[in-house]
């Protein structure tokens, strides 16, 4: 998966089965070794109330895609896109189709802009510019 500027982004695509909790634990161990941004997506076969999505949400952000199953009139969510906290969802959705028993999902992510730390009034930089200090 590539992002603007040509950088590569690690992506993990999953289809979990009966051992969801173990697969989620294994995934979390793997992504703990990654530096930088990443995306995890797939047919995870668990509802938001189950333990695996709570485990993933402790470390990652979930894209708000809405219900995905069963198509064409979904009432539950079992397909997910998660991403590292340095990314944010620019847009995301479940898309209507008759091609599967699940709706496909997409998410456009962007790198969050880092906020510049505020200068304290007694920092050397702000002291050299007294006109910027609050009165």
FIBAGU-658655 format. One record per residue (C-alpha): residue number from 1; residue in three letters; x, y, z. Coordinates in steps of 0.1 Angstrom, whole numbers, always signed. Example, Ala and Ser with C-alpha at 12.3 -4.5 7.8 and 13.67 -1.06 7.14 Angstrom:
<atoms>
<atom sepa="1" kekol="ALA" u="+123" v="-45" w="+78"/>
<atom sepa="2" kekol="SER" u="+137" v="-11" w="+71"/>
</atoms>
This chain:
<atoms>
<atom sepa="1" kekol="UNK" u="+0" v="+0" w="+0"/>
<atom sepa="2" kekol="UNK" u="+14" v="+34" w="-9"/>
<atom sepa="3" kekol="UNK" u="+6" v="+69" w="+4"/>
<atom sepa="4" kekol="UNK" u="+11" v="+103" w="-11"/>
<atom sepa="5" kekol="UNK" u="+47" v="+111" w="-18"/>
<atom sepa="6" kekol="UNK" u="+54" v="+74" w="-27"/>
<atom sepa="7" kekol="UNK" u="+60" v="+61" w="+8"/>
<atom sepa="8" kekol="UNK" u="+51" v="+25" w="+15"/>
<atom sepa="9" kekol="UNK" u="+27" v="+17" w="+43"/>
<atom sepa="10" kekol="UNK" u="+25" v="-18" w="+59"/>
<atom sepa="11" kekol="UNK" u="-9" v="-33" w="+55"/>
<atom sepa="12" kekol="UNK" u="-23" v="-64" w="+71"/>
<atom sepa="13" kekol="UNK" u="-53" v="-81" w="+55"/>
<atom sepa="14" kekol="UNK" u="-72" v="-106" w="+75"/>
<atom sepa="15" kekol="UNK" u="-100" v="-131" w="+75"/>
<atom sepa="16" kekol="UNK" u="-104" v="-144" w="+110"/>
<atom sepa="17" kekol="UNK" u="-120" v="-177" w="+120"/>
<atom sepa="18" kekol="UNK" u="-128" v="-197" w="+151"/>
<atom sepa="19" kekol="UNK" u="-97" v="-186" w="+169"/>
<atom sepa="20" kekol="UNK" u="-104" v="-149" w="+167"/>
<atom sepa="21" kekol="UNK" u="-89" v="-140" w="+201"/>
<atom sepa="22" kekol="UNK" u="-56" v="-158" w="+194"/>
<atom sepa="23" kekol="UNK" u="-54" v="-144" w="+159"/>
<atom sepa="24" kekol="UNK" u="-60" v="-109" w="+173"/>
<atom sepa="25" kekol="UNK" u="-33" v="-114" w="+200"/>
<atom sepa="26" kekol="UNK" u="-8" v="-126" w="+174"/>
<atom sepa="27" kekol="UNK" u="-16" v="-96" w="+152"/>
<atom sepa="28" kekol="UNK" u="-11" v="-72" w="+180"/>
<atom sepa="29" kekol="UNK" u="+23" v="-88" w="+188"/>
<atom sepa="30" kekol="UNK" u="+33" v="-84" w="+151"/>
<atom sepa="31" kekol="UNK" u="+22" v="-48" w="+148"/>
<atom sepa="32" kekol="UNK" u="+40" v="-39" w="+181"/>
<atom sepa="33" kekol="UNK" u="+73" v="-45" w="+162"/>
<atom sepa="34" kekol="UNK" u="+63" v="-20" w="+134"/>
<atom sepa="35" kekol="UNK" u="+76" v="+15" w="+134"/>
<atom sepa="36" kekol="UNK" u="+55" v="+41" w="+118"/>
<atom sepa="37" kekol="UNK" u="+20" v="+41" w="+102"/>
<atom sepa="38" kekol="UNK" u="+1" v="+9" w="+94"/>
<atom sepa="39" kekol="UNK" u="-33" v="-3" w="+83"/>
<atom sepa="40" kekol="UNK" u="-52" v="-35" w="+93"/>
<atom sepa="41" kekol="UNK" u="-83" v="-45" w="+73"/>
<atom sepa="42" kekol="UNK" u="-105" v="-75" w="+67"/>
<atom sepa="43" kekol="UNK" u="-134" v="-97" w="+72"/>
<atom sepa="44" kekol="UNK" u="-128" v="-102" w="+109"/>
<atom sepa="45" kekol="UNK" u="-160" v="-120" w="+116"/>
<atom sepa="46" kekol="UNK" u="-166" v="-104" w="+150"/>
<atom sepa="47" kekol="UNK" u="-191" v="-78" w="+161"/>
<atom sepa="48" kekol="UNK" u="-181" v="-46" w="+179"/>
<atom sepa="49" kekol="UNK" u="-193" v="-60" w="+212"/>
<atom sepa="50" kekol="UNK" u="-168" v="-89" w="+211"/>
<atom sepa="51" kekol="UNK" u="-133" v="-89" w="+227"/>
<atom sepa="52" kekol="UNK" u="-111" v="-88" w="+196"/>
<atom sepa="53" kekol="UNK" u="-123" v="-54" w="+184"/>
<atom sepa="54" kekol="UNK" u="-118" v="-40" w="+219"/>
<atom sepa="55" kekol="UNK" u="-83" v="-54" w="+219"/>
<atom sepa="56" kekol="UNK" u="-75" v="-37" w="+185"/>
<atom sepa="57" kekol="UNK" u="-92" v="-4" w="+195"/>
<atom sepa="58" kekol="UNK" u="-67" v="-2" w="+225"/>
<atom sepa="59" kekol="UNK" u="-39" v="+2" w="+199"/>
<atom sepa="60" kekol="UNK" u="-55" v="+13" w="+167"/>
<atom sepa="61" kekol="UNK" u="-83" v="+36" w="+154"/>
<atom sepa="62" kekol="UNK" u="-113" v="+20" w="+136"/>
<atom sepa="63" kekol="UNK" u="-126" v="+36" w="+105"/>
<atom sepa="64" kekol="UNK" u="-164" v="+45" w="+108"/>
<atom sepa="65" kekol="UNK" u="-177" v="+24" w="+79"/>
<atom sepa="66" kekol="UNK" u="-211" v="+13" w="+93"/>
<atom sepa="67" kekol="UNK" u="-228" v="-21" w="+90"/>
<atom sepa="68" kekol="UNK" u="-214" v="-45" w="+64"/>
<atom sepa="69" kekol="UNK" u="-234" v="-78" w="+69"/>
<atom sepa="70" kekol="UNK" u="-256" v="-93" w="+55"/>
<atom sepa="71" kekol="UNK" u="-257" v="-76" w="+22"/>
<atom sepa="72" kekol="UNK" u="-278" v="-61" w="+6"/>
<atom sepa="73" kekol="UNK" u="-295" v="-50" w="+38"/>
<atom sepa="74" kekol="UNK" u="-268" v="-50" w="+65"/>
<atom sepa="75" kekol="UNK" u="-276" v="-48" w="+101"/>
<atom sepa="76" kekol="UNK" u="-242" v="-57" w="+117"/>
<atom sepa="77" kekol="UNK" u="-206" v="-49" w="+114"/>
<atom sepa="78" kekol="UNK" u="-180" v="-77" w="+109"/>
<atom sepa="79" kekol="UNK" u="-157" v="-61" w="+84"/>
<atom sepa="80" kekol="UNK" u="-132" v="-35" w="+96"/>
<atom sepa="81" kekol="UNK" u="-104" v="-11" w="+87"/>
<atom sepa="82" kekol="UNK" u="-81" v="-1" w="+115"/>
<atom sepa="83" kekol="UNK" u="-51" v="+22" w="+113"/>
<atom sepa="84" kekol="UNK" u="-23" v="+36" w="+135"/>
<atom sepa="85" kekol="UNK" u="-30" v="+66" w="+156"/>
<atom sepa="86" kekol="UNK" u="-8" v="+89" w="+135"/>
<atom sepa="87" kekol="UNK" u="-34" v="+85" w="+107"/>
<atom sepa="88" kekol="UNK" u="-69" v="+98" w="+105"/>
<atom sepa="89" kekol="UNK" u="-99" v="+89" w="+83"/>
<atom sepa="90" kekol="UNK" u="-105" v="+115" w="+56"/>
<atom sepa="91" kekol="UNK" u="-135" v="+95" w="+44"/>
<atom sepa="92" kekol="UNK" u="-148" v="+60" w="+48"/>
<atom sepa="93" kekol="UNK" u="-179" v="+40" w="+40"/>
<atom sepa="94" kekol="UNK" u="-195" v="+6" w="+33"/>
<atom sepa="95" kekol="UNK" u="-204" v="+5" w="-4"/>
<atom sepa="96" kekol="UNK" u="-236" v="-10" w="-18"/>
<atom sepa="97" kekol="UNK" u="-232" v="-41" w="-40"/>
<atom sepa="98" kekol="UNK" u="-248" v="-75" w="-47"/>
<atom sepa="99" kekol="UNK" u="-214" v="-91" w="-54"/>
<atom sepa="100" kekol="UNK" u="-210" v="-107" w="-19"/>
<atom sepa="101" kekol="UNK" u="-228" v="-114" w="+13"/>
<atom sepa="102" kekol="UNK" u="-207" v="-86" w="+28"/>
<atom sepa="103" kekol="UNK" u="-206" v="-50" w="+17"/>
<atom sepa="104" kekol="UNK" u="-171" v="-38" w="+7"/>
<atom sepa="105" kekol="UNK" u="-156" v="-11" w="+28"/>
<atom sepa="106" kekol="UNK" u="-131" v="+16" w="+20"/>
<atom sepa="107" kekol="UNK" u="-112" v="+43" w="+39"/>
<atom sepa="108" kekol="UNK" u="-91" v="+71" w="+27"/>
<atom sepa="109" kekol="UNK" u="-65" v="+79" w="+54"/>
<atom sepa="110" kekol="UNK" u="-42" v="+108" w="+58"/>
<atom sepa="111" kekol="UNK" u="-13" v="+115" w="+81"/>
<atom sepa="112" kekol="UNK" u="-22" v="+137" w="+110"/>
<atom sepa="113" kekol="UNK" u="-4" v="+170" w="+111"/>
<atom sepa="114" kekol="UNK" u="+17" v="+173" w="+141"/>
<atom sepa="115" kekol="UNK" u="+9" v="+203" w="+163"/>
<atom sepa="116" kekol="UNK" u="+39" v="+224" w="+172"/>
<atom sepa="117" kekol="UNK" u="+44" v="+223" w="+210"/>
<atom sepa="118" kekol="UNK" u="+34" v="+255" w="+227"/>
<atom sepa="119" kekol="UNK" u="+63" v="+276" w="+241"/>
<atom sepa="120" kekol="UNK" u="+64" v="+282" w="+278"/>
<atom sepa="121" kekol="UNK" u="+67" v="+319" w="+288"/>
<atom sepa="122" kekol="UNK" u="+101" v="+312" w="+303"/>
<atom sepa="123" kekol="UNK" u="+116" v="+292" w="+274"/>
<atom sepa="124" kekol="UNK" u="+148" v="+308" w="+258"/>
<atom sepa="125" kekol="UNK" u="+131" v="+313" w="+225"/>
<atom sepa="126" kekol="UNK" u="+101" v="+331" w="+238"/>
<atom sepa="127" kekol="UNK" u="+122" v="+352" w="+262"/>
<atom sepa="128" kekol="UNK" u="+142" v="+365" w="+232"/>
<atom sepa="129" kekol="UNK" u="+109" v="+377" w="+217"/>
<atom sepa="130" kekol="UNK" u="+91" v="+395" w="+245"/>
<atom sepa="131" kekol="UNK" u="+66" v="+410" w="+221"/>
<atom sepa="132" kekol="UNK" u="+51" v="+374" w="+216"/>
<atom sepa="133" kekol="UNK" u="+46" v="+368" w="+253"/>
<atom sepa="134" kekol="UNK" u="+11" v="+373" w="+267"/>
<atom sepa="135" kekol="UNK" u="+7" v="+405" w="+287"/>
</atoms>
